[in-house]
């Protein structure tokens, strides 16, 4: 039986204008776990801000070349060979600031219906407000924003890789709503989000689209972040939503997630997972789950080696090609304004790593390049 070979080329580039340089890191080689900024949860490309306000522009785009050869070409169920160009990301991020970061607005000019938010932090309400215990640490966000669940910015890693296919959630998981973040204790942060939540396909939750509001209940999300040391963090996430289009009381879903990471000298460790139970679906209730784990060894500020793996089961009612397991090894290299990622991954049509071979199993070679100017 012949092996399936998938060669996949990704070229990503970013540029800035109108202000000082900003950076959009593929995987920060020298990074250590850090708390989510108390006043912003925007992607790294838009996180840098001028001291006295202003407008910033970032372009983020990629181009993909994917070549596939079936693992078992003699198998009638194997997919045919293919050679195709793809594109997973195109965004122009615009950010406007007032008085430093007391108030901010960020929007994807190309997809304003997918991502836009207004942010306000407590300092805008005056120095007296900041003196109030706990409440004085508040910051607020409004609009269609990234849902604060798990440990990710634009993309989650559940399943062991960036899920461009949107099997678990939209590739960009955003929703219309409002967020309230505050520091409860030293090292302990809370973020409460209320949004429209997931809609319905008629008989099942629609996880690939948000804000199909049934006008009955809102989705409620709570995420706690605990950082006992500068190099260690734990995230606990919860999600509750009434999804049914017919406002049936049995049409509820909940999700729970746990993510954690630490850094021990040059070695970084990170892992996470989530579980989702769906009630009132047709033909029966079902659950979903996914997990990931990674270790990264940092040689210096420019070079690191990362090993990552995970799996996902998007629907417990069926075992099919939406079940995925993945193990990958990547070399991360930063040189000047360029950031490269060279990755090999083994992808399986099952939620058990190294399960039996099937025709849709494939190998993947991935090359990423990001340019910050």
C-alpha positions in Angstrom: 0.0 0.0 0.0 1.4 3.3 -1.0 1.8 6.2 1.3 -0.2 9.4 0.7 1.9 12.5 0.3 0.5 16.0 0.8 2.7 19.0 0.0 1.2 22.2 1.2 2.8 25.7 0.8 1.6 28.7 2.7 2.9 32.2 2.2 1.7 34.7 4.7 2.7 38.3 4.8 1.8 41.4 6.8 2.5 45.1 6.4 1.8 48.2 8.4 1.2 51.8 7.5 0.3 55.2 8.9 2.2 54.6 12.2 5.0 52.7 13.9 5.8 49.0 13.1 3.5 46.3 14.5 4.1 42.6 14.6 1.9 39.5 13.9 3.9 36.5 15.2 3.4 33.0 13.8 4.7 31.5 16.9 6.8 33.7 19.2 10.1 31.8 19.6 11.1 33.5 22.8 7.7 33.8 24.3 6.6 32.8 27.8 3.0 32.4 28.9 1.5 35.8 29.6 -1.9 37.0 30.8 -4.4 38.2 28.3 -4.1 42.0 28.3 -6.6 43.6 30.7 -7.6 46.2 28.2 -7.6 44.4 24.9 -7.9 40.9 23.3 -7.2 41.9 19.8 -4.8 39.9 17.6 -1.1 40.7 17.9 -1.1 42.5 14.6 -3.3 45.2 16.2 -2.2 45.0 19.8 0.6 47.6 19.6 -0.7 51.0 20.1 0.6 54.6 19.8 1.2 56.3 23.1 -1.2 59.1 22.4 -3.8 57.5 20.1 -4.0 57.4 16.4 -5.0 55.1 13.6 -3.1 51.9 12.6 -3.5 49.7 9.5 -2.4 46.1 9.1 -2.7 43.8 6.1 -2.6 40.1 6.8 -3.0 37.6 3.9 -1.7 34.2 2.7 -1.6 32.1 -0.4 -1.6 28.3 -0.3 -0.5 25.6 -2.8 -1.8 22.1 -1.9 -0.8 18.9 -3.7 -2.5 15.6 -2.7 -1.8 12.0 -3.7 -4.0 9.3 -2.2 -2.7 7.0 0.5 -4.2 4.0 -1.3 -4.9 4.9 -5.0 -6.3 1.4 -5.6 -9.0 1.9 -3.0 -12.2 3.1 -4.7 -13.0 5.4 -1.7 -9.7 7.2 -1.9 -9.8 10.8 -3.0 -8.4 11.6 -6.5 -5.0 13.4 -6.8 -5.3 17.2 -6.8 -3.3 20.3 -7.3 -4.9 23.5 -6.2 -4.3 27.0 -4.9 -6.2 28.0 -1.7 -6.4 31.1 0.5 -7.3 30.9 4.2 -6.8 34.5 5.4 -7.3 37.9 4.0 -7.8 40.8 6.4 -7.1 44.5 6.6 -7.2 45.4 10.3 -8.0 49.0 11.2 -7.5 50.2 14.7 -8.4 53.7 16.1 -7.4 54.8 19.5 -8.5 57.6 21.9 -6.1 59.0 24.5 -3.7 56.1 24.5 -5.9 53.0 25.0 -8.8 54.5 27.1 -11.0 53.7 24.1 -10.3 51.8 20.9 -12.0 50.4 17.8 -10.8 47.6 15.7 -12.4 46.3 12.5 -11.6 44.0 9.6 -12.2 46.3 6.7 -12.7 43.4 4.3 -15.0 41.4 6.5 -16.6 43.9 8.8 -19.5 41.5 9.4 -17.1 39.0 10.9 -15.0 41.1 13.3 -15.4 44.6 14.7 -15.3 45.8 18.3 -15.3 48.9 20.5 -13.2 48.7 23.6 -13.4 50.9 26.7 -11.3 50.6 29.9 -12.0 51.9 33.4 -9.5 54.8 33.1 -12.0 56.6 30.8 -14.4 56.9 33.7 -11.9 58.9 35.8 -9.4 58.3 38.6 -12.1 57.9 41.2 -13.4 54.8 39.4 -10.0 53.2 39.3 -9.8 53.4 43.1 -12.8 51.1 43.5 -11.6 47.7 44.6 -12.0 45.0 41.9 -14.5 47.0 39.9 -11.9 49.6 39.1 -9.9 47.1 37.0 -12.9 46.7 34.6 -12.7 46.9 30.8 -15.5 46.4 28.3 -15.8 45.4 24.7 -18.8 45.7 22.4 -19.5 44.4 18.9 -18.8 41.2 17.0 -15.7 40.0 18.8 -13.7 36.9 19.4 -15.5 34.6 21.8 -13.4 34.4 25.0 -13.2 30.6 25.2 -9.9 28.7 25.6 -6.4 29.9 24.8 -6.3 31.4 21.4 -6.4 34.6 19.5 -7.7 34.3 15.9 -7.6 30.4 15.9 -8.0 27.7 18.5 -5.7 24.7 18.5 -8.2 22.0 19.6 -7.4 19.0 17.5 -3.6 19.6 17.5 -3.5 22.1 14.6 -5.1 25.3 13.3 -8.5 24.0 12.1 -8.9 25.8 8.8 -11.8 23.6 7.8 -14.0 24.8 10.6 -15.0 21.4 11.8 -15.5 22.5 15.4 -16.2 26.2 15.1 -16.0 28.9 12.5 -12.4 29.5 11.4 -12.9 32.8 13.0 -15.1 32.2 16.0 -16.8 35.6 16.7 -20.2 36.6 17.9 -22.2 39.8 18.5 -22.3 40.7 22.2 -20.7 42.5 25.1 -17.7 41.5 27.3 -16.7 42.6 30.8 -13.2 41.8 32.1 -11.8 42.5 35.5 -9.1 41.4 37.9 -10.6 39.5 40.9 -7.3 38.9 42.8 -3.6 39.3 42.1 -3.0 36.8 39.2 -6.7 35.9 38.8 -8.7 37.5 35.9 -12.3 37.0 34.9 -14.0 37.7 31.6 -17.8 37.5 31.2 -19.3 37.5 27.7 -23.0 37.6 26.7 -23.7 37.1 23.0 -26.3 35.8 20.5 -24.8 32.3 20.5 -25.1 29.5 18.0 -28.1 29.1 15.8 -29.7 26.1 14.3 -29.8 24.0 11.1 -33.4 23.1 12.0 -32.5 19.9 13.9 -29.0 20.5 15.2 -26.8 23.3 16.5 -25.0 25.3 13.8 -21.5 25.6 15.1 -20.1 26.9 11.8 -22.0 30.1 12.1 -22.9 32.4 15.0 -25.5 35.1 15.8 -28.5 33.3 14.3 -30.4 34.6 17.2 -33.6 32.8 18.4 -34.5 35.8 20.5 -35.1 33.7 23.6 -31.9 33.3 25.5 -28.4 34.6 25.1 -25.2 32.6 25.1 -23.2 33.2 28.4 -19.5 32.6 28.4 -17.2 32.8 31.5 -13.4 32.4 31.3 -11.1 32.6 34.3 -7.4 33.0 33.9 -5.1 32.2 36.8 -1.4 33.0 36.6 0.4 31.8 39.8 3.8 32.7 38.3 5.0 34.7 35.4 5.7 31.5 33.4 2.6 29.5 34.3 -1.1 30.0 33.5 -4.4 28.0 33.8 -7.6 28.9 31.9 -11.0 27.6 32.8 -13.8 28.3 30.3 -17.6 27.6 30.3 -20.3 28.2 27.7 -24.1 27.9 28.0 -26.5 28.5 25.1 -30.1 27.7 24.1 -29.8 26.9 20.4 -33.1 25.6 19.2 -34.9 27.6 16.4 -38.2 26.6 17.9 -37.4 27.9 21.4 -37.8 24.4 22.8 -36.6 24.3 26.4 -34.8 21.0 25.8 -32.6 22.6 23.1 -29.6 23.5 25.2 -25.9 23.1 24.9 -23.0 23.6 27.2 -19.2 23.5 26.7 -16.4 23.3 29.3 -12.7 23.9 28.5 -9.4 23.7 30.3 -6.1 25.0 29.1 -2.7 25.4 30.8 0.9 26.2 30.0 4.3 26.7 31.7 7.9 27.4 30.8 10.8 25.6 32.4 14.0 27.3 31.1 14.2 26.6 27.4 11.3 24.1 27.5 7.7 25.3 27.1 4.7 23.0 27.7 1.1 23.7 26.8 -2.1 21.6 26.6 -5.8 22.0 26.5 -9.2 20.4 25.7 -12.9 21.0 25.7 -16.1 19.0 25.9 -19.5 19.9 24.5 -22.9 18.3 25.2 -25.9 19.1 22.9 -29.4 18.4 24.0 -32.5 18.2 21.8 -30.6 17.4 18.6 -32.0 15.1 15.9 -31.9 12.1 15.8 -30.5 12.1 19.3 -28.4 14.1 21.8 -24.7 14.0 21.1 -21.4 15.3 22.3 -18.1 16.7 20.8 -14.6 16.9 22.2 -11.1 17.8 21.2 -7.7 18.3 22.8 -4.1 19.3 22.0 -0.7 19.1 23.7 2.6 20.6 22.7 6.2 21.1 23.9 8.6 23.6 22.5 12.3 23.8 23.0 13.8 27.3 22.5 17.4 27.3 21.3 17.7 31.1 21.3 15.6 34.2 20.3 15.6 33.1 16.7 15.2 29.3 16.7 12.9 26.8 18.3 11.6 23.3 17.8 7.9 22.4 18.5 6.2 19.1 18.8 2.3 19.2 18.9 -0.5 16.7 18.7 -4.2 16.3 19.3 -7.5 14.9 18.1 -11.1 15.9 17.6 -14.5 14.2 17.5 -17.0 16.7 16.0 -20.0 14.4 16.3 -20.3 11.4 18.6 -23.2 10.0 16.6 -21.0 9.0 13.7 -17.5 7.9 12.9 -16.5 9.4 9.6 -13.9 11.5 7.9 -14.7 14.5 10.2 -13.0 12.6 13.0 -9.4 13.9 13.0 -6.1 13.1 14.8 -2.9 15.0 14.1 0.8 14.8 15.2 3.2 17.5 13.9 6.8 18.6 14.3 7.8 22.2 13.4 11.0 24.2 13.2 10.5 27.9 14.0 13.0 30.4 12.7 13.1 34.2 13.0 15.5 36.2 10.9 15.3 40.0 10.7 11.7 40.9 9.7 10.9 37.3 8.5 9.4 34.5 10.6 9.4 31.0 9.1 7.7 27.8 10.1 8.6 24.5 8.6 6.2 21.7 9.7 5.6 18.1 9.0 2.3 16.6 10.2 0.6 13.2 10.0 -3.2 13.5 9.8 -5.6 10.6 10.4 -9.3 10.1 9.8 -9.9 9.0 13.4 -9.9 10.5 16.8 -7.3 8.1 18.1 -3.7 8.9 17.3 -1.9 6.1 15.4 -5.1 4.1 14.8 -5.5 1.8 11.8 -4.6 3.2 8.4 -7.4 4.3 6.1 -7.3 5.8 2.6 -7.9 9.4 3.8 -4.9 9.4 6.1 -2.3 11.8 4.7 1.1 13.4 5.4 1.5 17.1 5.1 4.5 19.4 4.6 3.8 23.0 5.5 6.0 26.1 4.9 4.9 29.5 6.4 6.6 32.8 5.9 5.5 36.1 7.5 7.0 39.4 6.7 6.7 42.4 9.1 7.6 45.8 7.5 
